[in-house]
Amino acid sequence: MLAQFPVFHPDEDFRSIIYRYHVLSGNKDFSETNFDLFNRRSYRSSILPRNLSFLMEQMPTGFMSVENLLYNHTFFFWLRPFVPTERLESLMNEIINNKGNSNIAILLGKGSVRLLTENYRYCPACIANDETLYGEVYLHRKHQLSFLTSCPEHSCKLFSQCPNCGIQFENIFVTSAQCMCGFDISETNTDEHKLHLDSIKSEQEILYNFEQLYKYLSEIHLEDILLKMRNILGLKGYMKYSGRIDRKNLIENFKNYLAANNYNQFLNVDAYSQMKTDAFILSGNQVKSIIYYILFMMFLSGSVAEFSSDNSAFSIPIPFGNGPWICHNSVCPEFNQPVIRRCIRIDHQKYISGLFGCPICGFSFAKRWRLADQGKKRSYAVLTMGHLWHSILTDLHSRGLSSTEISVRLNTSPTQIQRALARIRVQGSDKRILQSLNILWSSLNTNGEVASISEVTDYTNKNRARINELLKNNTGITRTELARKYNHLYHKMLKEDRKWMEKVLPPSKKNQIRKNWGRLDIQYSKDLAAAADEVYRRNPSEQIKKYTILAHVPKIIKEHIENARGKLPKTIELLKSRVETDEQYLLRHLPLIISQMERYNKKVYSLENIKTFSPMYRKSTRELDEKLTKQLNGLIEKG
């Protein structure tokens, strides 16, 4: 069972609780604390716990339920409604048992759509209250939400750095009102930093809806939310007859809603970028910004509460029905039988067109559907009579039968026979018909239908010519630029003619550039030295180890150090030289230990006294004891 585990404070961020234990434990670095609590060797404090069962097993019976801890001290239950069902189990398994890799971080967003701030934030008024009520300061969970600029309780501006010395609260937990520079943060003039209620009204509204997530949507899944959104959009007139969303009007109205309510300041991405094909909010293909979900619910229903209570359903008639549909070709063995099992529906805004093809004879036709025409029978337009009909026509004509005789056999008119024979002699046809045939048969073939496409003009050569022409007229164009400018053609050819495309397209830039490791080694060593200087300047409470420094350099440097050590000798040597030894750490940490003892009303008068309070000082050597005693005497004299 763990000793000295701190008491949880109201709305305390889980990371703050772990840090307070770290201070009480006397561990030299954070990896020891993570090992004690979670059986994990990590130098970082994770936003969501991992291997939580290991911690809970060390707690007394009735300490706190896992659900209580996750709800009251982490962001999990605010994130849970937006986790796809197939990922939820793996996410819980990672939190509870540290098994699997559910990529928890992506749930919190990245860059401009990040849900939490990068630097820890504090309210001066809360710091004063916490010091009075609990004798210490802690990290409040709500203060870390990126869309808030002020404390929900005091309306004070949230600080991510000391108002006096400017030190950033990045990876620094404030446990006392007094900053390392000596400034009392709680004495900051809160009236000067109080924000006008009108300026923070919009963020308070979002917070109110954010807090409704657990109350109303804690048991619902992402798929249910997306279905509910789709139903409401249908009822509001955003659903087309094809079943697709009218994105143009939706985006425009949503953007107007954000601007009118001053919500667009909290959504640092363009609405269109979140609604395009591969990232549309209703697609469920990837986790989106949770703030975006909240704002979208508010746009649809007014609030999260009203959105959750909306159980209305929306439906539209399916154009042309569900099938199967009959073949109208009189020479087909399945004439007048329902053998056509697939319909290709195309939305033309004012109407829906349906493309139908018989898998037996190749006969294909098109029909139009309008909502106003329900109950009325509409004729169809023949696209092609199919390979079977044309083979019979060719055979009868070669045997010398007249157009009239052939028309009787094929159940049509002599004029139609003459036109069909003329089309055989002179190649060419209506391009709209050929395009429809191409859409129809390429779609049916991918779904296992048997069909002949002998009549469909081979568009491959034409599309190849178009690609060649585009490359010729756009010298130096990259694949990405080509895909952006000619999206449909580019991806269609990649799907249908990939081998040829790989031959003619510009080479992919991925892994193409050879790295100058010598130059990188020099640059990385400079960057690493600057990062190490900054870490030592901040004077962290834990021992400065390899990953303490690497946490302050660009991610690419860390990756190269881990994966290409042999190519970066100067960088590796510099990193080793800047890692803090046990002796250096104990000397640097002495002032902090003294301040902790004073906070707990412990008298500081000798090194033995310090060793009694902090176990890590008991391992010092005689030589180190002399240095510590000398430093201690100097600090006592100054104090």
C-alpha positions as CSV (number, residue, x, y, z in Angstrom):
1,M,0.0,0.0,0.0
2,L,1.3,3.5,-0.9
3,A,2.3,5.8,1.9
4,Q,1.9,9.6,1.8
5,F,-0.5,9.5,-1.2
6,P,-2.0,13.0,-1.3
7,V,-5.7,13.8,-0.8
8,F,-7.6,14.7,-4.0
9,H,-8.8,18.3,-4.2
10,P,-12.0,19.4,-6.1
11,D,-11.5,19.4,-9.9
12,E,-7.8,18.7,-9.5
13,D,-6.1,17.6,-12.7
14,F,-4.8,14.0,-12.4
15,R,-1.4,15.2,-13.4
16,S,-1.3,17.5,-10.4
17,I,-2.1,14.7,-8.0
18,I,0.7,12.6,-9.4
19,Y,3.1,15.5,-9.1
20,R,2.2,16.2,-5.5
21,Y,2.9,12.5,-4.7
22,H,6.3,12.9,-6.6
23,V,7.3,15.8,-4.3
24,L,6.3,13.9,-1.1
25,S,8.0,10.7,-2.2
26,G,11.5,12.3,-2.5
27,N,12.1,10.5,-5.9
28,K,14.9,12.0,-7.8
29,D,13.2,12.0,-11.2
30,F,9.7,11.4,-12.5
31,S,10.4,8.0,-14.0
32,E,10.8,6.6,-10.5
33,T,7.4,8.1,-9.5
34,N,5.7,6.6,-12.7
35,F,7.3,3.2,-11.8
36,D,6.0,3.4,-8.2
37,L,2.4,4.3,-9.3
38,F,2.0,2.7,-12.7
39,N,4.8,0.2,-13.1
40,R,5.9,2.3,-16.1
41,R,9.4,3.8,-16.9
42,S,8.5,7.2,-18.3
43,Y,9.8,10.7,-17.7
44,R,6.5,12.3,-18.6
45,S,3.2,12.9,-17.0
46,S,0.5,11.6,-19.3
47,I,-2.8,13.5,-19.6
48,L,-4.8,10.3,-19.2
49,P,-3.5,7.6,-16.9
50,R,-2.1,4.3,-18.2
51,N,-2.0,1.1,-16.1
52,L,-4.5,2.6,-13.6
53,S,-5.2,-0.8,-12.2
54,F,-1.7,-1.0,-10.8
55,L,-2.3,2.2,-8.8
56,M,-5.7,1.2,-7.6
57,E,-4.4,-2.1,-6.3
58,Q,-2.1,-0.2,-4.0
59,M,-4.9,2.0,-2.6
60,P,-6.9,1.1,0.6
61,T,-10.3,-0.5,0.1
62,G,-13.1,2.0,-0.7
63,F,-10.5,4.6,-1.7
64,M,-12.2,5.7,-5.0
65,S,-13.7,3.9,-8.0
66,V,-12.0,4.0,-11.4
67,E,-15.0,5.7,-12.8
68,N,-15.0,8.4,-10.1
69,L,-11.3,9.1,-10.7
70,L,-11.6,9.3,-14.5
71,Y,-14.7,11.5,-14.3
72,N,-13.7,13.9,-11.5
73,H,-9.9,14.2,-12.2
74,T,-9.3,13.5,-15.9
75,F,-10.7,14.5,-19.3
76,F,-11.8,11.0,-20.1
77,F,-15.6,11.3,-19.7
78,W,-15.6,14.5,-21.8
79,L,-13.8,12.6,-24.6
80,R,-15.6,9.3,-24.4
81,P,-18.7,10.2,-26.5
82,F,-16.5,10.9,-29.5
83,V,-14.5,7.7,-29.4
84,P,-15.6,5.2,-32.1
85,T,-17.1,2.0,-30.6
86,E,-14.4,-0.2,-32.0
87,R,-11.7,1.9,-30.3
88,L,-13.4,2.4,-26.9
89,E,-12.5,-1.1,-25.6
90,S,-8.8,-0.7,-26.6
91,L,-8.7,2.8,-25.1
92,M,-10.1,1.5,-21.7
93,N,-7.6,-1.5,-21.9
94,E,-4.8,1.0,-22.3
95,I,-5.9,3.2,-19.4
96,I,-6.6,0.3,-17.0
97,N,-4.0,-2.3,-18.0
98,N,-1.5,-0.3,-20.3
99,K,-2.1,-2.8,-23.1
100,G,-2.4,-1.9,-26.7
101,N,-1.8,1.4,-28.4
102,S,-5.1,3.3,-29.0
103,N,-3.3,6.6,-29.7
104,I,-4.9,8.5,-26.8
105,A,-3.3,11.8,-27.8
106,I,-5.3,12.2,-31.0
107,L,-8.5,12.4,-29.0
108,L,-7.2,15.7,-27.5
109,G,-6.5,17.2,-30.9
110,K,-3.4,18.7,-32.3
111,G,-2.1,22.1,-33.2
112,S,-4.8,24.7,-33.7
113,V,-7.7,22.3,-32.7
114,R,-6.0,21.1,-29.5
115,L,-8.5,20.7,-26.6
116,L,-6.0,21.5,-23.8
117,T,-3.4,24.2,-23.6
118,E,0.3,23.2,-23.9
119,N,1.4,25.2,-20.8
120,Y,-0.3,24.7,-17.5
121,R,-2.6,27.6,-16.5
122,Y,-3.6,29.1,-13.1
123,C,-6.0,31.6,-11.7
124,P,-4.5,34.0,-9.1
125,A,-7.8,34.0,-7.1
126,C,-7.9,30.2,-7.1
127,I,-4.3,30.1,-6.0
128,A,-5.2,32.3,-3.0
129,N,-8.2,30.2,-2.1
130,D,-6.3,26.9,-2.5
131,E,-3.5,28.2,-0.2
132,T,-6.1,29.2,2.4
133,L,-8.3,26.1,2.2
134,Y,-5.8,23.3,1.6
135,G,-2.4,24.8,2.4
136,E,-1.1,24.2,-1.1
137,V,-1.8,25.1,-4.7
138,Y,-2.9,22.6,-7.4
139,L,-3.7,22.4,-11.1
140,H,-7.4,22.9,-11.8
141,R,-8.8,20.7,-14.6
142,K,-11.1,23.3,-16.2
143,H,-8.4,25.9,-16.4
144,Q,-6.6,23.7,-19.0
145,L,-9.4,23.8,-21.6
146,S,-8.0,25.7,-24.6
147,F,-11.1,27.7,-25.3
148,L,-11.2,29.3,-21.9
149,T,-9.2,32.6,-21.3
150,S,-10.7,33.2,-17.8
151,C,-11.5,31.3,-14.7
152,P,-15.2,30.2,-14.8
153,E,-15.5,31.0,-11.1
154,H,-13.7,34.3,-10.7
155,S,-13.6,35.7,-14.3
156,C,-9.9,36.3,-13.8
157,K,-7.5,36.0,-16.7
158,L,-5.7,32.6,-16.6
159,F,-1.9,32.8,-16.4
160,S,0.5,30.4,-18.1
161,Q,3.5,32.3,-16.8
162,C,4.6,34.2,-13.7
163,P,3.3,37.8,-14.0
164,N,6.6,39.0,-12.5
165,C,9.5,37.0,-14.0
166,G,7.7,35.6,-17.0
167,I,8.7,32.0,-16.5
168,Q,6.4,29.8,-18.5
169,F,4.4,27.1,-16.6
170,E,5.4,24.5,-19.2
171,N,5.9,21.2,-17.5
172,I,6.0,23.2,-14.2
173,F,3.4,22.5,-11.5
174,V,2.7,25.4,-9.2
175,T,2.3,24.0,-5.7
176,S,2.9,27.2,-3.8
177,A,1.6,30.8,-4.3
178,Q,5.3,31.9,-4.3
179,C,7.1,31.7,-7.6
180,M,10.8,30.7,-7.7
181,C,11.6,34.4,-8.3
182,G,10.0,35.2,-4.9
183,F,6.9,36.8,-6.3
184,D,3.6,35.9,-4.6
185,I,1.2,35.1,-7.5
186,S,-1.8,35.1,-5.3
187,E,-1.2,38.8,-4.6
188,T,-1.6,39.7,-8.3
189,N,-4.3,42.4,-8.6
190,T,-7.2,40.3,-9.8
191,D,-9.3,43.3,-10.5
192,E,-6.9,44.4,-13.2
193,H,-7.0,41.0,-14.8
194,K,-10.8,40.5,-14.6
195,L,-12.3,40.2,-18.0
196,H,-15.6,41.9,-18.9
197,L,-18.5,39.5,-18.8
198,D,-19.5,40.3,-22.4
199,S,-16.1,39.4,-23.7
200,I,-16.1,36.0,-22.0
201,K,-19.8,35.2,-22.5
202,S,-19.2,33.0,-25.5
203,E,-16.6,30.9,-23.9
204,Q,-18.8,30.4,-20.8
205,E,-21.6,29.2,-23.1
206,I,-19.2,26.6,-24.7
207,L,-18.1,25.5,-21.2
208,Y,-21.7,25.1,-20.1
209,N,-22.4,22.8,-23.1
210,F,-19.0,21.0,-22.6
211,E,-20.1,20.1,-19.1
212,Q,-23.4,18.8,-20.4
213,L,-21.5,16.0,-22.2
214,Y,-21.2,13.7,-19.2
215,K,-24.8,14.4,-18.0
216,Y,-26.5,13.7,-21.3
217,L,-24.1,11.8,-23.6
218,S,-22.0,9.7,-21.2
219,E,-23.6,6.4,-22.4
220,I,-24.0,7.3,-26.0
221,H,-21.5,6.3,-28.8
222,L,-20.0,8.3,-31.6
223,E,-22.1,6.4,-34.1
224,D,-25.3,7.4,-32.3
225,I,-24.2,11.0,-32.3
226,L,-23.5,11.0,-36.0
227,L,-26.9,9.4,-36.8
228,K,-28.7,11.9,-34.6
229,M,-26.9,14.7,-36.4
230,R,-27.9,13.3,-39.8
231,N,-31.5,13.1,-38.7
232,I,-31.6,16.7,-37.5
233,L,-29.9,17.9,-40.7
234,G,-32.5,16.1,-42.7
235,L,-35.3,17.7,-40.8
236,K,-33.7,21.1,-41.3
237,G,-33.6,20.7,-45.0
238,Y,-29.9,19.9,-45.5
239,M,-30.5,16.4,-46.9
240,K,-30.6,15.9,-50.6
241,Y,-32.8,13.4,-52.4
242,S,-29.7,11.2,-52.9
243,G,-29.2,10.9,-49.2
244,R,-26.2,13.2,-49.3
245,I,-25.8,16.4,-47.3
246,D,-26.1,19.8,-49.0
247,R,-22.7,20.8,-47.9
248,K,-22.5,24.2,-49.6
249,N,-25.5,25.6,-47.7
250,L,-24.6,23.8,-44.5
251,I,-21.1,25.2,-44.4
252,E,-22.3,28.7,-45.2
253,N,-25.0,28.7,-42.5
254,F,-22.7,27.1,-40.0
255,K,-20.0,29.8,-40.6
256,N,-22.6,32.5,-40.2
257,Y,-23.8,31.0,-36.9
258,L,-20.2,30.9,-35.6
259,A,-19.6,34.5,-36.6
260,A,-23.0,35.8,-35.2
261,N,-22.3,34.3,-31.8
262,N,-18.6,35.1,-31.7
263,Y,-17.8,31.3,-31.6
264,N,-15.4,31.4,-34.6
265,Q,-12.6,32.6,-32.3
266,F,-12.6,29.1,-30.7
267,L,-12.4,27.2,-33.9
268,N,-9.0,27.8,-35.4
269,V,-9.7,25.8,-38.5
270,D,-11.8,26.8,-41.5
271,A,-15.3,25.2,-41.4
272,Y,-14.8,24.0,-45.0
273,S,-11.6,22.1,-44.1
274,Q,-13.6,20.1,-41.5
275,M,-16.4,19.3,-43.9
276,K,-14.6,18.2,-47.1
277,T,-14.9,14.7,-48.3
278,D,-12.4,12.9,-46.2
279,A,-13.0,14.8,-43.0
280,F,-16.7,15.5,-43.0
281,I,-18.1,15.6,-39.5
282,L,-20.7,12.9,-40.3
283,S,-18.2,10.5,-41.9
284,G,-16.8,9.2,-38.7
285,N,-13.6,8.4,-40.5
286,Q,-11.4,10.1,-37.9
287,V,-11.6,11.9,-34.6
288,K,-12.3,15.5,-35.1
289,S,-11.9,18.5,-32.8
290,I,-14.2,18.0,-29.8
291,I,-14.8,21.8,-29.7
292,Y,-16.0,21.4,-33.2
293,Y,-18.5,18.7,-32.2
294,I,-19.8,20.9,-29.4
295,L,-20.3,23.9,-31.7
296,F,-22.0,21.8,-34.3
297,M,-24.5,20.4,-31.8
298,M,-25.2,23.9,-30.6
299,F,-25.7,25.0,-34.2
300,L,-28.2,22.1,-34.8
301,S,-30.2,22.2,-31.6
302,G,-29.2,25.2,-29.5
303,S,-27.4,23.2,-26.8
304,V,-25.9,19.7,-26.0
305,A,-28.9,19.1,-23.7
306,E,-31.5,19.8,-26.4
307,F,-29.4,17.9,-29.0
308,S,-29.4,14.8,-26.7
309,S,-33.2,15.0,-26.1
310,D,-34.0,15.2,-29.9
311,N,-35.2,11.8,-30.9
312,S,-36.9,12.8,-34.1
313,A,-36.3,10.7,-37.2
314,F,-36.0,11.7,-40.8
315,S,-36.4,9.7,-44.0
316,I,-36.9,10.3,-47.7
317,P,-38.2,7.9,-50.3
318,I,-35.5,5.9,-52.0
319,P,-35.3,7.0,-55.7
320,F,-36.4,4.1,-58.0
321,G,-36.9,1.8,-54.9
322,N,-34.7,-1.0,-53.7
323,G,-35.0,-3.2,-56.7
324,P,-34.4,-5.6,-58.3
325,W,-35.4,-4.2,-61.6
326,I,-36.6,-5.9,-64.8
327,C,-34.7,-6.1,-68.1
328,H,-36.6,-4.6,-71.0
329,N,-34.6,-6.3,-73.8
330,S,-36.9,-8.7,-75.7
331,V,-34.0,-10.8,-76.9
332,C,-32.6,-11.3,-73.4
333,P,-33.2,-14.8,-71.9
334,E,-34.4,-13.0,-68.7
335,F,-36.7,-10.6,-70.5
336,N,-39.2,-8.9,-68.2
337,Q,-37.5,-10.6,-65.2
338,P,-36.0,-8.8,-62.2
339,V,-32.4,-9.6,-62.9
340,I,-30.9,-6.1,-62.4
341,R,-29.8,-5.9,-58.8
342,R,-27.9,-2.6,-58.7
343,C,-28.8,1.0,-59.6
344,I,-26.3,3.8,-59.9
345,R,-28.0,7.0,-58.6
346,I,-26.6,10.4,-59.6
347,D,-27.7,13.6,-57.9
348,H,-28.3,16.5,-60.4
349,Q,-29.7,18.8,-57.7
350,K,-33.1,19.2,-59.4
351,Y,-33.5,15.5,-60.1
352,I,-31.9,12.1,-59.5
353,S,-30.9,10.0,-62.5
354,G,-30.6,6.2,-62.2
355,L,-28.4,4.0,-64.4
356,F,-29.4,0.4,-64.9
357,G,-27.6,-2.5,-66.7
358,C,-28.6,-6.1,-67.3
359,P,-25.7,-8.4,-66.3
360,I,-27.1,-11.1,-68.8
361,C,-27.4,-9.2,-72.1
362,G,-25.7,-5.9,-71.5
363,F,-28.9,-3.9,-72.1
364,S,-28.6,-0.6,-70.2
365,F,-31.0,2.3,-69.7
366,A,-31.4,5.5,-67.6
367,K,-34.4,6.9,-65.7
368,R,-35.1,10.2,-63.9
369,W,-36.7,10.6,-60.5
370,R,-38.2,13.7,-58.9
371,L,-39.9,13.8,-55.5
372,A,-42.9,15.5,-57.1
373,D,-43.3,12.5,-59.5
374,Q,-44.0,10.0,-56.8
375,G,-46.7,7.5,-57.9
376,K,-46.2,8.4,-61.6
377,K,-44.7,6.0,-64.0
378,R,-41.9,7.5,-66.1
379,S,-40.4,6.1,-69.2
380,Y,-36.7,5.1,-69.6
381,A,-34.1,6.1,-72.1
382,V,-32.0,3.4,-73.7
383,L,-28.2,3.9,-73.4
384,T,-27.3,0.8,-75.4
385,M,-29.1,-2.4,-76.4
386,G,-26.3,-4.5,-75.2
387,H,-23.8,-7.0,-76.7
388,L,-26.3,-9.8,-77.2
389,W,-28.7,-7.6,-79.2
390,H,-25.9,-6.2,-81.4
391,S,-24.4,-9.7,-82.0
392,I,-27.8,-10.9,-83.2
393,L,-28.2,-7.7,-85.4
394,T,-24.7,-8.3,-87.0
395,D,-25.5,-11.9,-87.6
396,L,-28.9,-11.3,-89.2
397,H,-27.5,-8.5,-91.4
398,S,-24.6,-10.7,-92.6
399,R,-27.1,-13.3,-93.7
400,G,-28.7,-10.8,-96.0
401,L,-31.9,-10.0,-94.2
402,S,-33.4,-6.6,-94.8
403,S,-33.9,-4.0,-92.2
404,T,-37.6,-4.7,-92.0
405,E,-37.0,-8.5,-91.5
406,I,-34.4,-7.8,-88.8
407,S,-36.8,-5.3,-87.1
408,V,-39.4,-8.0,-86.8
409,R,-36.9,-10.5,-85.2
410,L,-35.6,-7.8,-82.8
411,N,-39.0,-6.3,-82.0
412,T,-38.2,-2.8,-83.1
413,S,-38.7,-0.5,-86.2
414,P,-36.7,-0.6,-89.5
415,T,-35.5,3.0,-88.8
416,Q,-33.9,1.9,-85.6
417,I,-32.2,-1.0,-87.3
418,Q,-30.8,1.3,-90.0
419,R,-29.5,3.7,-87.3
420,A,-27.9,0.9,-85.4
421,L,-26.1,-0.4,-88.5
422,A,-24.9,3.1,-89.3
423,R,-23.4,3.5,-85.8
424,I,-21.6,0.2,-86.3
425,R,-20.1,1.4,-89.6
426,V,-19.2,4.9,-88.3
427,Q,-17.7,4.8,-84.8
428,G,-18.7,7.6,-82.5
429,S,-21.6,8.3,-80.1
430,D,-23.0,10.8,-77.7
431,K,-20.3,11.5,-75.1
432,R,-22.9,11.8,-72.4
433,I,-24.1,8.3,-73.2
434,L,-20.5,6.9,-73.2
435,Q,-19.8,8.6,-69.9
436,S,-23.0,7.1,-68.3
437,L,-22.0,3.7,-69.6
438,N,-18.5,4.1,-68.2
439,I,-19.9,5.0,-64.8
440,L,-22.5,2.2,-64.9
441,W,-20.3,-0.7,-65.9
442,S,-17.1,0.3,-64.0
443,S,-19.3,0.5,-60.8
444,L,-21.0,-2.8,-61.5
445,N,-17.8,-4.6,-62.3
446,T,-16.3,-3.6,-59.0
447,N,-19.2,-5.2,-57.2
448,G,-19.0,-8.6,-58.9
449,E,-21.5,-8.1,-61.7
450,V,-20.8,-9.9,-65.0
451,A,-21.1,-7.5,-67.8
452,S,-19.7,-6.9,-71.3
453,I,-18.2,-3.5,-72.0
454,S,-17.4,-4.1,-75.6
455,E,-19.5,-1.1,-76.6
456,V,-18.0,1.3,-74.1
457,T,-15.2,3.4,-75.7
458,D,-12.0,2.7,-73.9
459,Y,-11.4,5.9,-71.9
460,T,-8.0,4.7,-70.7
461,N,-6.0,6.0,-73.7
462,K,-7.9,9.3,-73.6
463,N,-7.2,9.7,-69.9
464,R,-3.6,8.9,-70.4
465,A,-3.4,11.5,-73.0
466,R,-5.0,14.0,-70.7
467,I,-2.5,13.2,-67.9
468,N,0.4,13.6,-70.3
469,E,-0.9,16.9,-71.5
470,L,-1.3,18.1,-67.9
471,L,2.3,17.1,-67.1
472,K,3.5,18.8,-70.2
473,N,1.7,22.1,-69.5
474,N,2.6,22.1,-65.8
475,T,6.4,21.6,-65.7
476,G,7.7,20.8,-62.2
477,I,4.3,20.1,-60.8
478,T,4.3,17.7,-57.8
479,R,2.0,14.8,-57.2
480,T,0.3,16.6,-54.4
481,E,-0.3,19.7,-56.6
482,L,-1.6,17.5,-59.4
483,A,-4.0,15.7,-57.1
484,R,-5.3,19.0,-55.7
485,K,-5.9,20.7,-59.1
486,Y,-7.2,17.6,-60.9
487,N,-8.6,15.6,-58.1
488,H,-11.2,13.4,-59.9
489,L,-9.0,12.5,-62.9
490,Y,-5.9,11.9,-60.8
491,H,-7.5,9.5,-58.3
492,K,-9.5,7.7,-61.0
493,M,-6.4,6.9,-62.9
494,L,-4.5,5.9,-59.8
495,K,-7.3,3.4,-59.1
496,E,-7.7,2.1,-62.6
497,D,-4.3,2.5,-64.2
498,R,-1.8,2.7,-61.3
499,K,1.2,1.0,-63.0
500,W,1.1,3.4,-65.9
501,M,0.6,6.4,-63.6
502,E,3.7,5.4,-61.5
503,K,5.8,5.4,-64.6
504,V,4.8,8.9,-65.8
505,L,4.1,10.8,-62.5
506,P,6.9,12.9,-60.9
507,P,8.8,10.8,-58.4
508,S,7.5,10.8,-54.9
509,K,9.4,13.2,-52.6
510,K,9.0,10.7,-49.7
511,N,12.5,9.5,-48.6
512,Q,13.9,11.1,-51.7
513,I,16.1,13.7,-50.1
514,R,19.4,12.3,-48.7
515,K,20.3,13.8,-45.3
516,N,23.6,15.6,-44.7
517,W,24.2,14.0,-41.3
518,G,27.4,15.9,-40.7
519,R,25.6,19.3,-41.1
520,L,22.7,18.0,-39.1
521,D,25.0,16.8,-36.3
522,I,26.5,20.3,-35.9
523,Q,23.0,22.0,-36.0
524,Y,21.5,19.4,-33.6
525,S,24.3,19.9,-31.1
526,K,23.7,23.6,-31.1
527,D,19.9,23.1,-30.6
528,L,20.5,20.6,-27.9
529,A,22.9,22.9,-26.0
530,A,20.3,25.7,-26.1
531,A,17.6,23.4,-24.9
532,A,19.8,22.1,-22.0
533,D,20.6,25.7,-21.0
534,E,16.9,26.5,-20.9
535,V,16.1,23.4,-18.8
536,Y,18.8,24.3,-16.3
537,R,17.6,27.9,-16.2
538,R,14.1,26.7,-15.3
539,N,15.5,24.7,-12.4
540,P,13.0,21.8,-12.5
541,S,12.3,19.9,-9.3
542,E,13.2,16.5,-10.8
543,Q,16.7,15.4,-11.9
544,I,17.7,16.5,-15.4
545,K,18.1,13.4,-17.4
546,K,18.4,12.6,-21.1
547,Y,14.7,12.8,-21.8
548,T,14.2,15.9,-19.7
549,I,16.4,17.7,-22.2
550,L,15.0,16.0,-25.2
551,A,11.5,17.1,-24.2
552,H,12.5,20.6,-25.1
553,V,13.9,20.0,-28.6
554,P,12.0,19.5,-31.9
555,K,10.6,16.1,-32.3
556,I,12.7,15.3,-35.3
557,I,15.9,15.7,-33.3
558,K,14.7,13.2,-30.7
559,E,13.7,10.7,-33.5
560,H,17.1,11.0,-35.1
561,I,18.9,10.5,-31.8
562,E,16.9,7.4,-31.1
563,N,17.1,5.9,-34.6
564,A,20.5,7.2,-36.0
565,R,22.8,7.5,-33.0
566,G,25.9,6.5,-35.0
567,K,25.5,9.4,-37.4
568,L,25.3,12.1,-34.7
569,P,28.4,11.7,-32.6
570,K,28.7,15.4,-31.5
571,T,25.0,15.5,-30.5
572,I,25.2,12.3,-28.5
573,E,28.4,13.4,-26.7
574,L,26.9,16.8,-25.9
575,L,23.7,15.1,-24.6
576,K,25.7,12.9,-22.3
577,S,27.7,15.8,-20.9
578,R,24.6,17.8,-20.1
579,V,22.8,15.0,-18.2
580,E,22.8,15.8,-14.5
581,T,24.7,13.5,-12.2
582,D,23.3,12.4,-8.8
583,E,25.7,14.7,-7.0
584,Q,24.8,17.7,-9.2
585,Y,21.1,17.1,-8.7
586,L,21.4,16.9,-4.9
587,L,23.3,20.2,-4.8
588,R,20.9,22.0,-7.1
589,H,17.8,20.5,-5.4
590,L,18.9,21.6,-1.9
591,P,17.1,25.0,-1.9
592,L,13.8,23.3,-3.0
593,I,14.1,20.7,-0.2
594,I,14.6,23.5,2.3
595,S,11.5,25.4,1.0
596,Q,9.5,22.2,1.3
597,M,10.6,21.6,4.9
598,E,9.6,25.2,5.8
599,R,6.2,24.7,4.2
600,Y,5.7,21.7,6.5
601,N,7.0,23.6,9.5
602,K,10.2,21.5,9.7
603,K,13.2,23.2,11.2
604,V,16.3,23.4,9.0
605,Y,19.6,23.5,11.0
606,S,21.8,20.7,9.7
607,L,22.4,18.2,6.9
608,E,21.3,15.3,9.1
609,N,18.0,17.2,9.6
610,I,17.6,17.3,5.8
611,K,18.5,13.6,5.5
612,T,15.7,12.7,7.9
613,F,13.1,14.6,5.8
614,S,14.3,13.5,2.4
615,P,15.5,9.9,1.9
616,M,17.4,10.6,-1.3
617,Y,20.1,12.7,0.6
618,R,20.9,9.6,2.8
619,K,22.9,8.1,-0.2
620,S,25.4,10.9,-0.4
621,T,29.2,10.3,-0.1
622,R,31.5,12.0,2.5
623,E,32.8,14.3,-0.2
624,L,29.3,15.3,-1.2
625,D,28.3,15.8,2.4
626,E,31.0,18.5,2.7
627,K,29.7,20.3,-0.4
628,L,26.1,20.1,0.8
629,T,27.0,21.3,4.3
630,K,28.9,24.3,2.8
631,Q,26.0,25.1,0.5
632,L,23.5,24.7,3.4
633,N,25.4,27.0,5.7
634,G,25.5,29.7,2.9
635,L,21.7,29.4,2.4
636,I,21.0,29.6,6.2
637,E,23.2,32.7,6.4
638,K,21.3,34.4,3.6
639,G,18.0,33.3,5.0
